[in-house]
Amino acid sequence: MKLTFLGAAREVTGSCTLIEAGGHRFLVDCGMEQGKDVYPNADLPCAPGEIEAILLTHAHIDHSGRIPYLYKNGFRGPIYSTDATMDLCEIMLEDSAHIQEQEAEWKNRKAQRSGNELVEPDYTVEDAMAVMKQFVPQSYGKPLEVFPGITATFTDVGHLLGSASITLQVTENGESQTIVFSGDIGNLDQPLIRNPQYLTKADFVVMESTYGDRTHGPKPDYVAELTQILQETFDRGGNVVIPSFAVGRTQEMLYFIRQIKEEHRIHGHDNFPVFVDSPLASKSTTIFRENFSECYDAEALALVTKGENPLAFPGLQISETKEDSVAINLDSTPKVIISASGMCDAGRIRHHLKHNLWRGECTILFVGFQSPGTLGRALIEGADEVRLFGETVQVNAQIRQMSGLSGHADRDGLLTWIHHFDPKPKHVFVNHGEDLVADPFARTLISNANMDPAQKFRIEEAYKSIRTNIMLSILKKGCKTIVVSSGSPAEGKTTTTINLAISIAQADQRVLLIDCDLRKPKMHHYFGVSNAPGLTNYISDSVKNNGPKTDLYSIIHRTEFSNLSLLCAGSIPPNPAELLGSEPMAEFLQQISRDYDYVIIDTPPLNVVSDALPIIRESDGVVIVVRANGSTHPEVQKVMESLEFIDAKVLGFIYNFAEDKRSRYSRYKYGYDYGYGYGYGYDAGAE
C-alpha cells in the first residue's frame, strides 16, 4: 500500500490522499484549496480517468470541492459517502460551480479589455450536477467492499452532518493492514450533531491537526455569550453581522437563537429579526432537518420528538433573491444578519460588511476558523480598513469572536481520539494543519504516545549514527559549531536539526540550538516558547550600542531535554543577511562557544537566500539535508558551488525521507516531528 498526500500537508485546506493498493488507485477526499494558496496541491500522478473511486469523509469544499473537476477531466468511478454527505454535496458542489463560473466570467471581461487570453472555469454547474450520479450512499458502521481485498467502513466523527472517519482494511499478498483516515474530528458537545465515535484498531492513522496547538478551554455558555453580544449591539442601535459557513455553522447559530428567543433572553428587542442571507444556507438547513435520525444528538432529537423544529423560530427570514438581500440594509431596525461566506472571501457577506463595517454601533461576529489570507483573518487580526468592491471601508464596528465554537476538536480532543487506539498505531501521519501547528502537535503525539519500540529504536539509532559520524568528523578540541542547511524548502531541515541537537544532548553534551532562519523562524513553535526577545534582538542591541546591553543568558531557554538549550530567532529584522554577517554576530559565536560543547544552528535554504553563508563561514562545519525523490542534482550542485566559494567545511549529507528497505513498512519519514513513529508531510507509504 502506498500513500501520496496531494493536499492538506502543512495547511488546513485541500485534503486529498491517493492510495495505491491491490493494483488499484483511489482517493480519500478530493478537496479544493481555499484562502491563501500557501502550499498548492500536487498534481495527480496519473490521469483523472485512472482514479477508480473516491472515498469522501464529509461535504466541506476543502474535502470535496475538486470532485467535479476530476469528472470534467475523465473521472467516472463511484464516490462513496454517507447519505447526509451526498445530500450536502449536491447543493455545495453546485454552489461551488456557480462561483467558478462567475469568477471565470469576471476574469474574461478583464481579459477582453486587455487583450489577454480567456480562461475557463475549473468546472461548471453541469459538471457538478453530472458527478452527483456517481455518489453511492453508505451507512455508518457497515463495511463496504471497495475492491476485492479492500473494504471501507464509515464511522461518525461528529464534525458535520454526515461526517465520517474512514477505516480501510487492505489485504495484499496474504497480509492485511488497517489504515484509518480521521477526516475532520469533531468538537465535543456541539449543538445538533453527535459527539465523535472512537476507533480502537489501526496499523496506520492519517489524522487532522487543525487545532493541534491549542485548547478551546472550558466549554463556554454559547447561548449566554451570544445573548450578551446581541443585547449590547441592539442597545447601541446596531446590527450583528455574522459571517457564517452556510453548512453547519449557520444551523448551529439558528439553534442558539431559537433558544434565546424561546427563553426571552433579549430585553427591549423581543421581536428582533434574523435574516439568513444565503440560498445555500437555506437549502442546507432543509437537509439538516431531513437527516436528523442518523446524525442528531439526544437533545436535538428530543425537540424533534416533541414536534418542534430546532432550527426555526418567529422572526426568522430567509433571503433568496438579490432584491431580498439588498432590502436587509435599507431597514434601520437592529437585526441579526447571517450570511456566507464564513471567511468573507466571497458571497453576499461582503455587501453586508460594506454597509456595516464602518458603523461603530454594529458588531461583526466571527463564529468559525479564518484561514490566512482571507478578509476574515485580516479583520480578526485588527485591520483598520479593508477594500470592498473597489472602495476603502473603515473598520469602526466591533470585531468579536465566539470563544470555543468550533467544529474541530482541540488538542485535547485530538489526543483523546488517537489514544483510543490499542495497541498504538505503528505510524501516524499528521496532516490538515497549518505549518506551525502540525509540527508541535506531532511532537505532542510523540511525547504522549507509547509507540512501537522497534520503530522508535530504528529512528533513534539513525540519529545516533549521524551524531557519531559528525563527532568523528570534527577532530579539533573545544566547541563544535555546526550549521544545518539545505538547498530548498520542505527537505526536513529544521526537524532534522532539532533531532540532531537532541541526540547530541543525550550523549551528555551541553548543546545550544540556535534558530538563524530569521525570515521564517520556527523553533519557538516546536518548543512552545516566545520567539522574541532572541538572537536578532541581542545582535541589533550590540550594533546600536557598540556592545550588548541585553543579558544573553536571560533570553536562552531551557528545554525539556537534559543538556539542551534554545536561542530563538527573535524579532524579524529588515536585513537578515547583513545582521548575520555583522561583526557582533561573529563575536557572539565566539562568546557562546565557550559555554557549550556544541552549538547547532538552523539556517534558511541556501538556494533561496544567502543568509546562511556568513554563519557557515564562521562555523566548524556544515551538514546539508537533501530529500529523497525531492532534491535534484542541479540543486545540490548549486549548494556545493556556494559552499566552495566560501571554503566551507562540509561534514556530510543527511539523506532524508529515504525508503527503509529492511522493513515492509517503507517510505517512513524519519526525522519529521522527531521521527518517533510519527510522520508529517507530503508523500509517505506503507508497503
N, C-alpha and C positions, 0 to 999 in steps of 0.2 A: 504494500500500500504506500502510495506517495501522496503527500500533501503539497500544494503550492498556494501560498497566500497571495491573492491577486489584489486585495484591498483590505482596509481597516488595519493595516500594520502601521503603528505609530500615530493613528488618528481615529476619531470617533465617527467614521463615515465610510461608505463604500464597501461594506462587508461582502466578501466573495472569496470562496476557497474551492480550488479544484482538487478533486480526489481521483486518483487513478488506481484502480484495484480490480483484480479479476478480469483484466482485459477490457475494462470499461472506464469511461470518463464521464464524470458528473460533477455538479456544483452543489455546494451548500451555500445558499443565498446568492444573490446577484444584484448588489446594491449600487446606487448612484452616489458619486461624490457630491457632497453638499457643503456650502460655506467655502472658505478659502481652501483651494486645492494645494495643500502643502506637499503631500506625497501622492502623486497621480497613480491611479490604479494601473497595475501592469496589464499588458495586453494578454489575451488568451494565447496560450502556446499552440493553439490549433484553431481551425475554422469553427465558428459557432455551430455549424451543422454537424460537427463531430461530437458535440456535447450531447449525451444521450438522455440526461434527466437533470432536473433541479429539485433539490430539497429545500424548502423555504421555512425559516424559523418564524417569521412574522411579517406583517404587511408594511411596516415603515419603509419609506422610499430609500433610505440608506441601506436597506437589505433587499428590496425588491425592484428598485427603480430602473435597472438595466435589463430586465427581462424582455420588455418589448423590443429593445434594441437588438438583443440576441435573435428574437423572432424575425425582425426585419432582415437580418443577415443570415438566415437559414436554419436557426434552431427550430426543431419540430418535436422534441421529446416531451414526456409528461412532466408536469410540475406538481409535486406533492406538497400539500399543506393542510392545515386544519380547515374545517368548514368556515369558521369566522374569518380566518386569514384570507381565504378565497373571496369571501363576500367583500371584505375591505379592499382587497387588491382591485376588484372590479371598478370601484369608484376612484381609488387613489392613483392607479396607473392611467386611467383616462384623464384625470386631472393633471397628472404629470405630463401627459402627451399634449394637452392644451397649452401648458406652459412652454414646452419645446417648440410648438408651432408658433406661438406668439413671439417668442424670442427670435426665432428664425425670421419671422416677418419684419420685426423691428430692425434686425441686422441687415436685412436685404434692402430696406428703404434707405438706410445709410449707405450701403454698398452701391446702390444705383446712383445716388447723388455724387459719390466719389469715384465711380467707375471701377470699383473693385468687384471681385467675383462674388456671385451669390452663394449662399450656404443653404444646406438642408437641415431640417430638424433631426435630432438623433432618432426620433421615431414619431409617428403620427397617432392620432386618435384611432384610426383604422387598425394600426399595428397593435395598439393596446387592447382593443376590443377583440381582435382575432386571437391573440395569445391566450385570452381567458378560456378558450375552448380546450386548452391543453391542461388546465388545472384538474387535479384528481384529489378530491377532499378526503381527509383521513380523520379518524377519531383518536383522542388521547389514549395511550396505553395499548393500542392494538398493533402488533408487529406487521410490517409491510415488506414483502419480498420485492425489492427494487430490481435486482438482477439475481440470477442463480448464485447462491453463496453470499449474498449481501442483503441484509434486512435492516429496516429503519423503524424506529419507534419514537413517536412524538409524546412529550411529557410537558404538562402545563408548567410554565416558568414564571407566570404572574407579572409580566411586563406590559402587555397589551392584550386586548380581547383576541383570543386565539393564538397568542404567542406560545412558543414551544422551544424546549431544548430537544435535540435530536440525537438518539443513540444509534450508531451504526455497528452492526455485527458483521465482520468481514472474514470469510473463510477462504484461504488461498493455500494451495499445496498441502492440504490436510491440517493446517493450523488456523485457529480462529483468534482474531483480535477485536477488541471493542474500543471504539473511539466515540467520545461524547462531544458534541458541539453545544455549548451552553446557550447560544443565542444571547439575547439581552436579558439578564437576570433581573427579575422584578424586585421592587422595594416591598418591605413588609407592611401589612395593614393599610394598604392603599384602598381608596373607595372603589366600589363596584366589583372589581375582579378579585380572584382568589390569590392567596399567597403562593410563592414558588413551591413546587413539589421537588423533593430532593431525590437524587440518584445515589447509588452506592457502589456500583461496579464499573470500572473502566480501566483499560490499559493506557489509554491516552485521552487527554482532555484539551479541547480548544475553548478557552473561556475569555469573556469580555472583561474589561478593566476600566470602564468609563469613569467611575468614582473610586478607583482603587487607591487613591492617595488621601482620602478624607472620609469622615463620618458625617452623616446627616444630623447627628446629635439626637437628643431626646425627641421623640415624636411630638411635633407641635400640635396644638389645637387649631387645625386648619380653619375651622368654622369661626372660632373666636378671632383669629388673626385677620381673616377676610372681612369679618364684621367690622372690626376697628378701622380698616382701610376704607371700607365703603362709607362708614359713618363720618369719618373725618373729611373725606373728599366731598361728600354730598353737602355737609355743613358749610364748606367753602364755596359751594355752588358749582363744583366741577364735575367732570366725568371721570370714571375709572375705565381706562382703556387697557384691555388685556390681550396682548399678542399671544395667541394660543395655537398649538398644533390642533388641527381640525379633528384629528382622530386620537382619541384617548384623553388628552388633557382638557379639551373643551367639555367633554362629557363629565369629567371629574368636577370642573367648575360649576356646571349646571347642578350636579348632585349637591354640592355645598350650598349654592344659592337657594335651592329648594328648601333645605333645612333652615337657612336663615329666615326666609320668608315664612315658612310654616311656624317657626317659633317666635315670630315678630321681634327679631333682634334689632332691627334698624328703627330708630325713633325719629319722627318728623318727616320721614320719607317712605312711609309704609308701602306705597304702591310704586316704588321706583321701577322703571322699565329696564329690561335686559334684552339687548339685541345680539343675536348670533348672526354675524355678517359673513357668512361663508357657505356657499352651496354645498361644498364638500362636507363641512361640519354637520349640516342638516341631514345629508344622506347617511353619514356615518352614525349619527345619533339614532337613526332608524335601525341600522344594523346592530347597534348595541342593544336596542330593545328586543330585537328578534333572536339574539343569540344568548339569552340570559341563562338558559337551563344548564349549559355546559361550562359557562365561564364566570357567572356571578358568584360573589361571596355570599355568606349566610345572611348578612344584614340587608343587602340589596334584594336577595331572593325573598326575604320576609316581606318587604314592601310590595313586591310583585304579587305575592300570595294574598296580601290584603287588598289587592285591586288597585294599588297606587303605582303611578308611573314615576320611577325615581329620577327621571330627567325632565319633568315638566312641572310648571307652576304658573300662577297668574302673573301677567306682565311680561311673559316670555314672547319675543317677537323674532321671527326668522326672516332675514332679508335675503331674498332670492335674486332680485334683479339689481342692475346698476342704479336704477332710479330709487329703489328702496335703500340702497347703500348711501347714496348722496343725501337723502332726506334725513338720515340719522343726525347729522351735524347741523341741520337747519333748525332743530329744536333745542332750546336752551335748558330744558328740564334736565337736572342731574341724572345720569344714567350709567349703566354698565354696557360697554361695547366689547364683545368678544369676537376677535377676527384673526384670520390667518394671513401670512404665515407666522409660526411661532417665533422665528428668529428675525422677522421683519425684513427679510431679503426679497420678498415678492408679495403680490397679492393685495387685497383691499386694506390690510392693516396700514400700509404706507400712507394711504389717503387719510385715515383716521389720525395717524401721527402728525401729518401736516396740519390738521385742524386743531390738535390738542397739545402738541409738544410745547408750543410757545406760551400756553396759558398756565400761569402759576397756580391756579386753583385746581388744576387737573392732576391725576395720578396715572402714570404708566406702570402697570403691574406685570412683571415678568413671572411666569409660572413654569418655566422649563429651561433646559440647558441651552446656552448660546455658544455656538461654535466660533472659534477665532475667525476674524474677517467679516463677520456678519454685522449688520446695523444694530441688532440686539446686543451683541457683545460690546460694541462701541458705547452704547447708551449705559449699560450697567458699569462700564469702566470709567464713566464720568465725562463723556463728551459734552462740551459746552454748546456745540452746534453741529448740525448734520445737513447733508444735502438730500433733498427730496424733490423729485420731478424738476431738476434743474435749478431749484431755489435753495438758499441757505435758510435753515429754520433754527431759531434759538431754542435751547433746551431749558425751559423755565419750569416745566411740570416736575412734580416729584417722581423720582425713579425708585420703584420698590421691587423687591423680590420676596416671594413667599418661601420662607425657610423650610427645608426638608421635603418639599413637594417634588418628588422625583419618581419616575417610573423605573429608575435603575437602582439596584442595590448599592449601598455604600461599601466601604472597605470591609466592615464587619460582616455585612450581608454576603459579600463575595466569599469571604473566608469561611463563613458558616456553610455556604453551598459546597465549596470544594472539600471541606473537611468531613462531609458526609461519606465520601468515598473511602471504603475499607475493603481491601488494603488500598493504600495510596496509589494513584496512577504512576506508571513508570516515567511519564513525561507530560508536562503541562505547557501548552503553547498559549502565551498571553497576547491577546490582540484587542482591537476595538477600544483603544485608549490613546489619549494624546501622548506625544513623545515623552513629556516629562511626568506623566502619570503612570504609564505602563511599567517603566523601569523600576521605580520604587515599589510598585505593587508586586512585581516579580521577586524583588528582594525580600519583601514581606512574606511571600509564599515560602521562600527558601528558609527563612528563619523560623517559620511556624509549622513546617511540614516534616514529617518523618519519611523521607524519600527512600527509594530503593538503594540499599547500601552499595550494591555493585556498581550502579550507575554513578553514584556520588563518588565512589572510590576512583573510578576511571578518570573523572574530571579533575578531582583533586590531584591525582598523580600527574596528569598532563601539566598542570601549573607548577607542581614541584619540579618536574623535569625542566620546564622553562626557567624556573628560578635557579636551578643548579647550573644550567648552561650559561646563564648571564653572570652568575658569580664567578665561574671559572674563566669567563671572557675578560674580566677586569682583574688584572694582576696587581696593580699598584695599591698601596696602602691608603688609608684614610677614607673619606666619604666617597661614595659612588653615586654620582648624579646621572640618572638615566632618563632620557626622553623617550616617550612612546608616541609615535605618529603613524600616519597612513597617507596614501595618495589621495583618496577620495572619501566623501562621507559614506556612512552606512556600511563600514567594513568591520564594525565591532571594536573600534579603537578604544573608546572610553571605558567600556566594560572590561576589556582586556587589561587596561591599565589598572583598574581597581582590583581585579582578581590577582594580578601580578603583585601589587603592593600588599595585599592581604597575605599572599603566600610567603613573601619575604618576611613580613612581620611575624608570621607563625614560626619562622626559623630563629626566633629570639633576636631579631634585628630591629633597631629603632628606625622606623620609616616615617618620612614626611611625604604625603601625597599632595601635589600642587596642581590646581586647575589653571592652566595657562591658555585655555581656549577662551580668550577674552571676548570674542564676538558671540559665542553661543555656549556659555558656561552651563554645566550640567551636574557637576559633582555634588553641589549642595542638595539637589533633589534626591540623589541616591542616599545620602546620609541624614536627610531631614534637618538641615541646619540653614541659617541665613547665608545668602551669598555675599552680603556686604555688612560690615567692612571686611575687605580681603586684600589680596595681593595688590590690585591696582590702587587702592586707597593708600596703602603703605608706600608704594613706589612713587605715586604722584605727590604725596606728602614730602617725601625725600627730595624730589625735584624742586618743588616750590620753596622749600625751607633750607635747601642746601644741607640736608641731613634729616633723618627721620624724627618726627615728633610723635608718631603713633607707636605704642608699645607692640612690637611684633608678636610677642607671645600671648598677648591678650586676644588676638584675632585668629590664633591657631586653635582648631577644635580637636578635642579628643574624640575618638570614635569608640564604638562598642568592641572593636578588635584590639586586643592587647598589643602594645608597641606601635600602633598605627595612629598617626595624627593627620589632620587635613587642613590645608590652607586653601580657601575658596578663591575664586577669581576676583571678586569684589565688583564694584560699580563698573558698568561697561564704559570704557573710555572712547573718545573720538579718534584716538591714534594708537591702536593696539600694537602695531609693528614698531612704531617709534618708542613706545613705552618699554616693550620687551627688549629692545636693543640699546637701552639707555645705560649709562654708567652706574646709576643707582641700582639697576636690576642686576648687573654683574657683581656689584658689591654685596647685594642681598644674597646671591647664590653662594658667594664665598663665606659670608657670615653664617648662613643657615647650615652649611655643610659641616661646621664644627660641632653641631649639636645632634646630628643624626648619622646613623650608619649608612642609610640610603635615602636619597631624595628621588622620588619617582614623579615625573612631570607629564601631564597630558597636554597635548597641543592640537591646534587645528590641522586639518589635512594639508599636506604640503602642496598639492596641485591646485588648491583652491585659493589660499592666501600665503604670503611669505612670512607670516608672523613667527613661525616656529624656528626659522633659520638662525636668528641670533641666539636663541636658547640652546639649540643643538650645538652651536659653535662653542658655547661656554660649558657644555656638559662633558661627562666622561664617556658617553656613548649613546647611541640611538637605536631603538628597536622599531622596526616597521611592521605594521599589521597589514596583511593582504587577505582578501576574501576569496575563498574557493568559488570558482564559477562566477566571479564578480570583477575582481581586479584584472585588468588587461595588461598584456606585455608592454604596450606603449606607455601606459600609466606608471607602471613600475620603473620603466626606463627613465621617464621624466623625473621621478623621485630620486633615482640614483644620480642623475646628472646634477640635480640641485645639491645633493649631499657631497658629491665630489667637488663641486665648486667651492664649498666652504671647508673642504678637507675634514669632513665629519668621520668619526669613528663608528662604523656600522657594526653593531654587535650581532645582528641577525634579523631574521624574519619570523613572524608568527603567522602560520597558515591557518586562518580562522574559517569556521563553518565547513570544515572538511568532513567527508564521509568516514565513518568508523567501520572499516571492513571486518573487524573482529566480531561485530555484533549484527544480528539480524535486524536490529533497530538502528538503521543507518541515518545519516544526514542530520544528526543532532547538532545543535549549535552551541558547542562548548564555549563557554565564556560569556554568553549573553545572560545578563542577570545572574551573575555569579555561577552560572552553569550547573548548580547542584540539582539537576533533574528538571530544571525549568528552562524553556526556550522562549524567545521573543523575536519575531521578525517576519521575514518575507517568505522564505522557501524552506520548508523542512519536511521530513517524512519519516515514516516507519515502515521499512521494507523487510 
